[in-house]
């Protein structure tokens, strides 16, 4: 069977999620994946359930990875996949995913550059973090997101200044 045969079930599972019926959504997705293991969007929703309703990050990651494998241009998968990698502190995987995602049509480039900046900052590579925050700002289109990115840029700049002051004392 092709994935199109499961589209009505998938949409019903999505509807269940929208109305808070997580157990029904999960059962429907289990059935879809049992019959069509390569249905990427079912993996996406299953990963979303594991992330947001069960806090099972390893299973969420597994499903997001499968979604990416079966439908590499499904842009919504990348943002939540990046969140799961961030939660698990898998910084190398996060940087790789975010970098790869930049060629995906419809991807939120600003968010992905922000994710790379966060990973660089966590590794105390503040100059690189600042460089990626500036790229994030370049691609930002939301006024609220732009405000947030400006605050992040200021915060990272202060860290650079602080460490410069410490180095001068030594």
C-alpha positions in Angstrom: 0.0 0.0 0.0 1.1 3.5 -0.6 1.2 6.3 2.0 -1.7 8.0 0.3 -4.0 5.2 1.3 -3.3 6.1 4.9 -3.8 9.8 4.5 -7.4 9.8 6.0 -6.2 7.9 9.0 -3.3 10.3 9.4 -5.6 13.3 9.2 -7.8 11.7 11.8 -4.8 11.1 14.1 -3.9 14.7 13.6 -7.4 15.7 14.5 -7.3 13.6 17.7 -4.1 15.5 18.7 -5.8 18.8 18.0 -8.6 17.9 20.4 -6.3 16.5 23.1 -7.1 12.8 22.4 -3.5 11.7 22.5 -4.2 8.0 23.2 -6.5 7.8 20.2 -3.9 9.6 18.0 -1.2 7.3 19.2 -3.2 4.1 18.5 -4.1 5.4 15.0 -0.4 6.2 14.3 0.7 2.8 15.6 -1.7 1.2 13.1 -0.5 3.3 10.2 3.2 2.6 11.0 2.4 -1.1 11.4 1.0 -1.2 7.9 3.3 1.5 6.3 6.5 1.8 8.3 7.9 4.4 5.7 5.1 6.9 6.3 7.2 9.8 7.3 4.5 12.1 8.6 3.2 9.4 10.9 6.7 9.2 12.3 6.7 13.0 12.7 3.4 13.0 14.7 4.6 10.0 16.8 7.8 11.8 17.6 5.8 14.9 18.5 3.7 12.8 20.9 6.8 11.3 22.5 8.4 14.7 22.9 5.4 16.7 24.2 3.2 14.2 26.0 5.6 11.5 27.2 9.0 13.2 27.6 10.6 10.2 26.0 13.3 11.9 24.1 15.0 8.8 22.7 11.8 7.5 21.1 11.0 11.0 19.9 14.4 11.3 18.3 14.0 7.8 16.7 10.8 8.9 15.0 12.1 12.3 13.9 15.1 10.5 12.4 12.9 8.1 10.5 10.7 11.0 9.3 13.8 12.7 7.9 15.0 9.4 6.3 11.7 8.8 4.5 10.8 12.4 3.7 14.0 14.6 3.9 12.2 17.8 2.6 9.5 17.8 5.3 10.5 21.1 6.9 8.4 21.0 10.1 10.3 17.9 11.2 13.6 19.7 11.5 12.6 22.2 14.2 11.2 19.7 16.6 14.0 17.3 15.8 16.4 20.1 16.7 14.6 20.7 20.0 14.9 17.0 20.9 18.7 17.1 20.2 19.0 20.3 22.3 17.2 18.7 25.2 19.5 15.7 25.0 22.6 17.9 24.7 23.6 16.2 21.5 25.4 19.3 20.2 27.3 17.7 17.3 24.1 16.1 16.0 22.2 19.4 16.4 24.8 21.4 14.5 24.8 18.8 11.7 21.0 18.6 11.5 20.6 22.4 11.5 23.3 22.9 8.9 21.7 20.2 6.7 18.3 21.7 7.1 19.3 25.0 5.6 18.9 23.5 2.1 15.3 22.2 2.8 12.6 24.3 1.1 10.4 26.1 3.6 12.8 25.7 6.5 12.9 28.5 9.1 16.5 29.5 8.5 16.5 32.0 11.3 15.6 29.3 13.9 18.2 26.9 12.6 20.9 29.5 12.7 19.8 30.3 16.3 20.1 26.6 17.1 23.6 26.5 15.8 24.4 29.6 17.8 23.1 28.0 21.0 25.2 24.9 20.4 28.3 27.1 19.8 27.6 29.1 22.9 27.1 26.0 25.0 30.6 25.0 23.9 31.9 28.4 25.0 32.7 29.4 21.4 31.2 32.8 21.8 32.5 34.4 18.6 31.1 31.7 16.5 27.8 31.9 18.5 27.7 35.6 17.8 28.3 35.0 14.1 25.4 32.6 13.8 23.1 34.8 15.9 23.8 37.6 13.3 22.8 35.1 10.6 19.7 34.3 12.5 18.8 38.0 12.7 19.4 38.3 8.9 16.7 35.7 8.2 14.2 36.8 10.9 10.9 38.1 9.7 8.9 38.2 12.9 9.1 41.3 15.1 8.9 39.3 18.3 11.6 36.9 17.1 13.8 39.8 16.0 13.5 41.3 19.5 14.4 37.9 21.0 17.4 37.5 18.7 18.6 41.1 19.5 18.5 40.1 23.2 20.5 37.0 22.5 23.0 38.9 20.5 23.5 41.4 23.3 23.8 38.6 25.9 26.5 36.8 23.9 28.3 40.1 23.2 28.4 40.7 27.0 30.0 37.3 27.5 32.7 38.1 24.9 33.4 41.4 26.7 33.5 39.7 30.1 36.0 37.1 29.0 38.0 39.8 27.3 38.2 41.7 30.6 39.3 38.5 32.5 42.0 37.8 29.9 43.3 41.4 30.3 43.6 40.9 34.0 45.7 37.8 33.5 
